[in-house]
Amino acid sequence: MSDKSSKTVGNSIEETRQYHARYLRAVNNPLRRRILRALKEGCSTPEDLQSRTGLDGKTLEWHLKVLEHDFCVEKEKKQGRLEYKLTQEGKIIDYLE
């Protein structure tokens, strides 16, 4: 059953249900949707996201962890800087609101 082109499809129906529940929890929060909209502009550092969203550092960090854990964003180090980008699943922001 596994379709590895999607991070929200597991190896069983139950695993897929759990992934979908996590994913829906992530995108069902208005602050996390604000972060996803900010990331539509491209890869961003936490500082850039703080500026774009108006969220304080701790709040932003918490929501980024949720979004990463729940398949919506990925983080990577580029030239010693931490950057976040939308995953395929995170691009759902184009269809929300």
N, CA, C and O atoms as a GROMACS GRO file, in nm:
protein
  388
    1MET      N    1   0.081  -0.120   0.000
    1MET     CA    2   0.000   0.000   0.000
    1MET      C    3   0.085   0.126   0.000
    1MET      O    4   0.034   0.234  -0.028
    2SER      N    5   0.210   0.114   0.030
    2SER     CA    6   0.295   0.230   0.046
    2SER      C    7   0.318   0.304  -0.084
    2SER      O    8   0.354   0.244  -0.186
    3ASP      N    9   0.298   0.436  -0.080
    3ASP     CA   10   0.329   0.525  -0.193
    3ASP      C   11   0.428   0.627  -0.140
    3ASP      O   12   0.388   0.727  -0.081
    4LYS      N   13   0.555   0.603  -0.160
    4LYS     CA   14   0.657   0.687  -0.097
    4LYS      C   15   0.671   0.826  -0.160
    4LYS      O   16   0.755   0.904  -0.117
    5SER      N   17   0.591   0.857  -0.262
    5SER     CA   18   0.591   0.994  -0.312
    5SER      C   19   0.516   1.086  -0.217
    5SER      O   20   0.531   1.208  -0.224
    6SER      N   21   0.437   1.029  -0.128
    6SER     CA   22   0.364   1.104  -0.026
    6SER      C   23   0.411   1.060   0.111
    6SER      O   24   0.418   0.941   0.141
    7LYS      N   25   0.443   1.158   0.195
    7LYS     CA   26   0.486   1.126   0.330
    7LYS      C   27   0.369   1.089   0.419
    7LYS      O   28   0.389   1.037   0.529
    8THR      N   29   0.247   1.114   0.374
    8THR     CA   30   0.131   1.085   0.457
    8THR      C   31   0.067   0.950   0.426
    8THR      O   32  -0.042   0.921   0.475
    9VAL      N   33   0.134   0.868   0.346
    9VAL     CA   34   0.085   0.734   0.319
    9VAL      C   35   0.179   0.635   0.386
    9VAL      O   36   0.299   0.633   0.358
   10GLY      N   37   0.124   0.555   0.476
   10GLY     CA   38   0.205   0.459   0.550
   10GLY      C   39   0.204   0.322   0.487
   10GLY      O   40   0.159   0.304   0.374
   11ASN      N   41   0.254   0.226   0.563
   11ASN     CA   42   0.261   0.088   0.515
   11ASN      C   43   0.134   0.009   0.544
   11ASN      O   44   0.121  -0.105   0.501
   12SER      N   45   0.041   0.070   0.618
   12SER     CA   46  -0.087   0.006   0.647
   12SER      C   47  -0.195   0.114   0.652
   12SER      O   48  -0.165   0.233   0.657
   13ILE      N   49  -0.318   0.071   0.650
   13ILE     CA   50  -0.429   0.167   0.658
   13ILE      C   51  -0.424   0.241   0.792
   13ILE      O   52  -0.445   0.363   0.797
   14GLU      N   53  -0.397   0.168   0.899
   14GLU     CA   54  -0.391   0.233   1.032
   14GLU      C   55  -0.279   0.336   1.039
   14GLU      O   56  -0.298   0.445   1.093
   15GLU      N   57  -0.164   0.302   0.986
   15GLU     CA   58  -0.052   0.397   0.985
   15GLU      C   59  -0.086   0.520   0.900
   15GLU      O   60  -0.054   0.632   0.939
   16THR      N   61  -0.150   0.499   0.788
   16THR     CA   62  -0.193   0.610   0.703
   16THR      C   63  -0.294   0.698   0.775
   16THR      O   64  -0.286   0.820   0.765
   17ARG      N   65  -0.386   0.639   0.847
   17ARG     CA   66  -0.483   0.717   0.926
   17ARG      C   67  -0.412   0.802   1.029
   17ARG      O   68  -0.446   0.919   1.048
   18GLN      N   69  -0.314   0.745   1.096
   18GLN     CA   70  -0.238   0.820   1.196
   18GLN      C   71  -0.164   0.937   1.131
   18GLN      O   72  -0.163   1.047   1.185
   19TYR      N   73  -0.102   0.913   1.017
   19TYR     CA   74  -0.031   1.020   0.945
   19TYR      C   75  -0.128   1.131   0.905
   19TYR      O   76  -0.097   1.249   0.919
   20HIS      N   77  -0.243   1.093   0.855
   20HIS     CA   78  -0.342   1.194   0.813
   20HIS      C   79  -0.392   1.274   0.931
   20HIS      O   80  -0.413   1.395   0.920
   21ALA      N   81  -0.412   1.210   1.044
   21ALA     CA   82  -0.457   1.282   1.164
   21ALA      C   83  -0.351   1.384   1.206
   21ALA      O   84  -0.385   1.497   1.240
   22ARG      N   85  -0.225   1.345   1.204
   22ARG     CA   86  -0.116   1.438   1.237
   22ARG      C   87  -0.112   1.555   1.139
   22ARG      O   88  -0.101   1.671   1.178
   23TYR      N   89  -0.123   1.523   1.012
   23TYR     CA   90  -0.118   1.625   0.907
   23TYR      C   91  -0.233   1.724   0.921
   23TYR      O   92  -0.213   1.845   0.912
   24LEU      N   93  -0.353   1.672   0.943
   24LEU     CA   94  -0.469   1.760   0.957
   24LEU      C   95  -0.460   1.846   1.082
   24LEU      O   96  -0.503   1.961   1.082
   25ARG      N   97  -0.405   1.791   1.189
   25ARG     CA   98  -0.383   1.870   1.310
   25ARG      C   99  -0.291   1.987   1.281
   25ARG      O  100  -0.312   2.098   1.330
   26ALA      N  101  -0.188   1.963   1.201
   26ALA     CA  102  -0.092   2.069   1.170
   26ALA      C  103  -0.154   2.182   1.090
   26ALA      O  104  -0.133   2.299   1.122
   27VAL      N  105  -0.231   2.150   0.988
   27VAL     CA  106  -0.285   2.255   0.901
   27VAL      C  107  -0.413   2.316   0.955
   27VAL      O  108  -0.465   2.411   0.897
   28ASN      N  109  -0.465   2.262   1.064
   28ASN     CA  110  -0.590   2.313   1.120
   28ASN      C  111  -0.568   2.428   1.219
   28ASN      O  112  -0.662   2.471   1.286
   29ASN      N  113  -0.448   2.478   1.230
   29ASN     CA  114  -0.417   2.586   1.323
   29ASN      C  115  -0.388   2.714   1.245
   29ASN      O  116  -0.306   2.712   1.152
   30PRO      N  117  -0.452   2.825   1.280
   30PRO     CA  118  -0.432   2.948   1.203
   30PRO      C  119  -0.289   3.001   1.208
   30PRO      O  120  -0.243   3.059   1.109
   31LEU      N  121  -0.217   2.983   1.318
   31LEU     CA  122  -0.078   3.029   1.322
   31LEU      C  123   0.010   2.945   1.231
   31LEU      O  124   0.100   2.998   1.166
   32ARG      N  125  -0.015   2.815   1.227
   32ARG     CA  126   0.064   2.731   1.138
   32ARG      C  127   0.032   2.759   0.992
   32ARG      O  128   0.120   2.750   0.906
   33ARG      N  129  -0.093   2.792   0.962
   33ARG     CA  130  -0.127   2.831   0.824
   33ARG      C  131  -0.056   2.962   0.788
   33ARG      O  132  -0.015   2.981   0.674
   34ARG      N  133  -0.041   3.052   0.884
   34ARG     CA  134   0.032   3.177   0.860
   34ARG      C  135   0.178   3.147   0.824
   34ARG      O  136   0.235   3.209   0.734
   35ILE      N  137   0.237   3.053   0.894
   35ILE     CA  138   0.375   3.013   0.865
   35ILE      C  139   0.384   2.950   0.727
   35ILE      O  140   0.476   2.982   0.651
   36LEU      N  141   0.290   2.863   0.693
   36LEU     CA  142   0.291   2.800   0.561
   36LEU      C  143   0.278   2.905   0.451
   36LEU      O  144   0.347   2.897   0.349
   37ARG      N  145   0.191   3.004   0.471
   37ARG     CA  146   0.178   3.112   0.371
   37ARG      C  147   0.308   3.188   0.356
   37ARG      O  148   0.347   3.224   0.245
   38ALA      N  149   0.377   3.213   0.467
   38ALA     CA  150   0.506   3.283   0.462
   38ALA      C  151   0.610   3.201   0.387
   38ALA      O  152   0.696   3.257   0.320
   39LEU      N  153   0.602   3.070   0.398
   39LEU     CA  154   0.699   2.984   0.329
   39LEU      C  155   0.670   2.968   0.180
   39LEU      O  156   0.754   2.918   0.106
   40LYS      N  157   0.552   3.010   0.135
   40LYS     CA  158   0.522   3.005  -0.008
   40LYS      C  159   0.621   3.089  -0.087
   40LYS      O  160   0.645   3.062  -0.205
   41GLU      N  161   0.680   3.190  -0.024
   41GLU     CA  162   0.776   3.276  -0.091
   41GLU      C  163   0.910   3.207  -0.114
   41GLU      O  164   0.994   3.258  -0.188
   42GLY      N  165   0.930   3.093  -0.053
   42GLY     CA  166   1.054   3.018  -0.070
   42GLY      C  167   1.118   2.984   0.064
   42GLY      O  168   1.061   3.013   0.169
   43CYS      N  169   1.236   2.923   0.058
   43CYS     CA  170   1.307   2.884   0.180
   43CYS      C  171   1.328   3.005   0.268
   43CYS      O  172   1.355   3.115   0.220
   44SER      N  173   1.317   2.984   0.398
   44SER     CA  174   1.331   3.094   0.492
   44SER      C  175   1.401   3.050   0.619
   44SER      O  176   1.386   2.936   0.664
   45THR      N  177   1.478   3.141   0.675
   45THR     CA  178   1.538   3.117   0.806
   45THR      C  179   1.433   3.146   0.913
   45THR      O  180   1.332   3.210   0.885
   46PRO      N  181   1.456   3.099   1.034
   46PRO     CA  182   1.364   3.132   1.142
   46PRO      C  183   1.349   3.284   1.160
   46PRO      O  184   1.239   3.332   1.190
   47GLU      N  185   1.456   3.358   1.144
   47GLU     CA  186   1.450   3.504   1.158
   47GLU      C  187   1.361   3.566   1.050
   47GLU      O  188   1.282   3.656   1.079
   48ASP      N  189   1.374   3.519   0.927
   48ASP     CA  190   1.289   3.567   0.818
   48ASP      C  191   1.142   3.537   0.849
   48ASP      O  192   1.054   3.622   0.829
   49LEU      N  193   1.116   3.417   0.897
   49LEU     CA  194   0.979   3.378   0.928
   49LEU      C  195   0.922   3.459   1.044
   49LEU      O  196   0.804   3.494   1.044
   50GLN      N  197   1.006   3.489   1.140
   50GLN     CA  198   0.961   3.572   1.252
   50GLN      C  199   0.917   3.709   1.200
   50GLN      O  200   0.814   3.762   1.241
   51SER      N  201   0.996   3.764   1.111
   51SER     CA  202   0.964   3.895   1.055
   51SER      C  203   0.836   3.890   0.971
   51SER      O  204   0.753   3.980   0.980
   52ARG      N  205   0.821   3.786   0.890
   52ARG     CA  206   0.704   3.774   0.802
   52ARG      C  207   0.574   3.744   0.875
   52ARG      O  208   0.466   3.787   0.834
   53THR      N  209   0.585   3.668   0.985
   53THR     CA  210   0.463   3.624   1.054
   53THR      C  211   0.428   3.709   1.176
   53THR      O  212   0.313   3.711   1.218
   54GLY      N  213   0.527   3.778   1.232
   54GLY     CA  214   0.503   3.855   1.353
   54GLY      C  215   0.499   3.771   1.479
   54GLY      O  216   0.462   3.820   1.585
   55LEU      N  217   0.536   3.644   1.469
   55LEU     CA  218   0.536   3.555   1.585
   55LEU      C  219   0.666   3.569   1.662
   55LEU      O  220   0.771   3.593   1.603
   56ASP      N  221   0.659   3.554   1.794
   56ASP     CA  222   0.783   3.558   1.874
   56ASP      C  223   0.859   3.428   1.850
   56ASP      O  224   0.803   3.329   1.802
   57GLY      N  225   0.987   3.429   1.885
   57GLY     CA  226   1.075   3.317   1.856
   57GLY      C  227   1.031   3.184   1.912
   57GLY      O  228   1.035   3.083   1.841
   58LYS      N  229   0.989   3.180   2.037
   58LYS     CA  230   0.949   3.053   2.101
   58LYS      C  231   0.822   2.997   2.037
   58LYS      O  232   0.811   2.877   2.014
   59THR      N  233   0.725   3.085   2.010
   59THR     CA  234   0.600   3.040   1.947
   59THR      C  235   0.628   2.986   1.808
   59THR      O  236   0.578   2.880   1.771
   60LEU      N  237   0.709   3.058   1.732
   60LEU     CA  238   0.745   3.014   1.598
   60LEU      C  239   0.816   2.879   1.602
   60LEU      O  240   0.785   2.789   1.524
   61GLU      N  241   0.911   2.866   1.692
   61GLU     CA  242   0.986   2.741   1.705
   61GLU      C  243   0.893   2.623   1.733
   61GLU      O  244   0.909   2.516   1.674
   62TRP      N  245   0.798   2.641   1.823
   62TRP     CA  246   0.702   2.535   1.857
   62TRP      C  247   0.622   2.494   1.733
   62TRP      O  248   0.610   2.375   1.703
   63HIS      N  249   0.567   2.591   1.663
   63HIS     CA  250   0.483   2.561   1.548
   63HIS      C  251   0.563   2.501   1.433
   63HIS      O  252   0.512   2.416   1.360
   64LEU      N  253   0.688   2.543   1.415
   64LEU     CA  254   0.773   2.483   1.312
   64LEU      C  255   0.800   2.336   1.344
   64LEU      O  256   0.804   2.253   1.253
   65LYS      N  257   0.819   2.304   1.471
   65LYS     CA  258   0.840   2.164   1.509
   65LYS      C  259   0.718   2.080   1.477
   65LYS      O  260   0.730   1.968   1.427
   66VAL      N  261   0.600   2.134   1.505
   66VAL     CA  262   0.476   2.062   1.474
   66VAL      C  263   0.466   2.043   1.322
   66VAL      O  264   0.437   1.933   1.276
   67LEU      N  265   0.489   2.150   1.246
   67LEU     CA  266   0.480   2.141   1.100
   67LEU      C  267   0.581   2.042   1.043
   67LEU      O  268   0.550   1.970   0.947
   68GLU      N  269   0.700   2.039   1.100
   68GLU     CA  270   0.801   1.945   1.052
   68GLU      C  271   0.761   1.801   1.088
   68GLU      O  272   0.768   1.712   1.003
   69HIS      N  273   0.720   1.779   1.210
   69HIS     CA  274   0.680   1.645   1.255
   69HIS      C  275   0.560   1.594   1.177
   69HIS      O  276   0.545   1.473   1.156
   70ASP      N  277   0.474   1.685   1.134
   70ASP     CA  278   0.349   1.647   1.069
   70ASP      C  279   0.352   1.669   0.918
   70ASP      O  280   0.248   1.691   0.855
   71PHE      N  281   0.473   1.663   0.860
   71PHE     CA  282   0.493   1.650   0.716
   71PHE      C  283   0.480   1.777   0.632
   71PHE      O  284   0.484   1.767   0.509
   72CYS      N  285   0.466   1.893   0.690
   72CYS     CA  286   0.438   2.014   0.612
   72CYS      C  287   0.562   2.094   0.574
   72CYS      O  288   0.561   2.163   0.472
   73VAL      N  289   0.667   2.087   0.654
   73VAL     CA  290   0.791   2.159   0.624
   73VAL      C  291   0.911   2.068   0.648
   73VAL      O  292   0.904   1.969   0.722
   74GLU      N  293   1.020   2.104   0.584
   74GLU     CA  294   1.148   2.037   0.605
   74GLU      C  295   1.249   2.144   0.642
   74GLU      O  296   1.239   2.258   0.597
   75LYS      N  297   1.347   2.106   0.722
   75LYS     CA  298   1.454   2.200   0.753
   75LYS      C  299   1.585   2.143   0.703
   75LYS      O  300   1.604   2.021   0.698
   76GLU      N  301   1.674   2.232   0.667
   76GLU     CA  302   1.806   2.191   0.623
   76GLU      C  303   1.905   2.302   0.653
   76GLU      O  304   1.868   2.419   0.666
   77LYS      N  305   2.030   2.263   0.663
   77LYS     CA  306   2.138   2.361   0.684
   77LYS      C  307   2.194   2.398   0.548
   77LYS      O  308   2.234   2.311   0.470
   78LYS      N  309   2.198   2.527   0.522
   78LYS     CA  310   2.259   2.578   0.399
   78LYS      C  311   2.360   2.683   0.438
   78LYS      O  312   2.325   2.786   0.497
   79GLN      N  313   2.484   2.658   0.406
   79GLN     CA  314   2.593   2.751   0.436
   79GLN      C  315   2.591   2.792   0.583
   79GLN      O  316   2.609   2.909   0.617
   80GLY      N  317   2.568   2.692   0.670
   80GLY     CA  318   2.569   2.716   0.813
   80GLY      C  319   2.442   2.780   0.869
   80GLY      O  320   2.435   2.808   0.988
   81ARG      N  321   2.343   2.802   0.784
   81ARG     CA  322   2.217   2.864   0.828
   81ARG      C  323   2.105   2.762   0.819
   81ARG      O  324   2.098   2.683   0.725
   82LEU      N  325   2.017   2.765   0.919
   82LEU     CA  326   1.901   2.678   0.920
   82LEU      C  327   1.793   2.741   0.834
   82LEU      O  328   1.758   2.858   0.852
   83GLU      N  329   1.739   2.663   0.740
   83GLU     CA  330   1.632   2.710   0.654
   83GLU      C  331   1.518   2.609   0.652
   83GLU      O  332   1.538   2.488   0.662
   84TYR      N  333   1.397   2.663   0.639
   84TYR     CA  334   1.277   2.582   0.627
   84TYR      C  335   1.217   2.598   0.489
   84TYR      O  336   1.227   2.705   0.428
   85LYS      N  337   1.156   2.491   0.440
   85LYS     CA  338   1.086   2.499   0.311
   85LYS      C  339   0.962   2.412   0.318
   85LYS      O  340   0.952   2.321   0.399
   86LEU      N  341   0.866   2.443   0.231
   86LEU     CA  342   0.744   2.364   0.223
   86LEU      C  343   0.773   2.228   0.161
   86LEU      O  344   0.854   2.215   0.069
   87THR      N  345   0.705   2.128   0.212
   87THR     CA  346   0.705   1.997   0.146
   87THR      C  347   0.588   1.997   0.048
   87THR      O  348   0.512   2.093   0.040
   88GLN      N  349   0.576   1.889  -0.026
   88GLN     CA  350   0.461   1.876  -0.116
   88GLN      C  351   0.331   1.887  -0.036
   88GLN      O  352   0.236   1.952  -0.080
   89GLU      N  353   0.328   1.823   0.081
   89GLU     CA  354   0.209   1.828   0.165
   89GLU      C  355   0.182   1.970   0.217
   89GLU      O  356   0.067   2.009   0.233
   90GLY      N  357   0.286   2.044   0.244
   90GLY     CA  358   0.271   2.181   0.294
   90GLY      C  359   0.213   2.276   0.191
   90GLY      O  360   0.160   2.381   0.226
   91LYS      N  361   0.223   2.240   0.066
   91LYS     CA  362   0.170   2.326  -0.042
   91LYS      C  363   0.018   2.328  -0.044
   91LYS      O  364  -0.041   2.397  -0.128
   92ILE      N  365  -0.045   2.255   0.046
   92ILE     CA  366  -0.190   2.260   0.058
   92ILE      C  367  -0.236   2.401   0.090
   92ILE      O  368  -0.352   2.435   0.066
   93ILE      N  369  -0.148   2.483   0.142
   93ILE     CA  370  -0.185   2.620   0.179
   93ILE      C  371  -0.242   2.694   0.059
   93ILE      O  372  -0.319   2.789   0.076
   94ASP      N  373  -0.207   2.653  -0.061
   94ASP     CA  374  -0.264   2.714  -0.182
   94ASP      C  375  -0.415   2.692  -0.192
   94ASP      O  376  -0.484   2.766  -0.262
   95TYR      N  377  -0.465   2.592  -0.122
   95TYR     CA  378  -0.607   2.557  -0.134
   95TYR      C  379  -0.689   2.584  -0.008
   95TYR      O  380  -0.809   2.556  -0.006
   96LEU      N  381  -0.626   2.639   0.094
   96LEU     CA  382  -0.695   2.670   0.218
   96LEU      C  383  -0.731   2.818   0.222
   96LEU      O  384  -0.656   2.902   0.172
   97GLU      N  385  -0.841   2.848   0.280
   97GLU     CA  386  -0.891   2.984   0.301
   97GLU      C  387  -0.909   3.053   0.173
   97GLU      O  388  -0.951   3.168   0.170
   0.00000   0.00000   0.00000
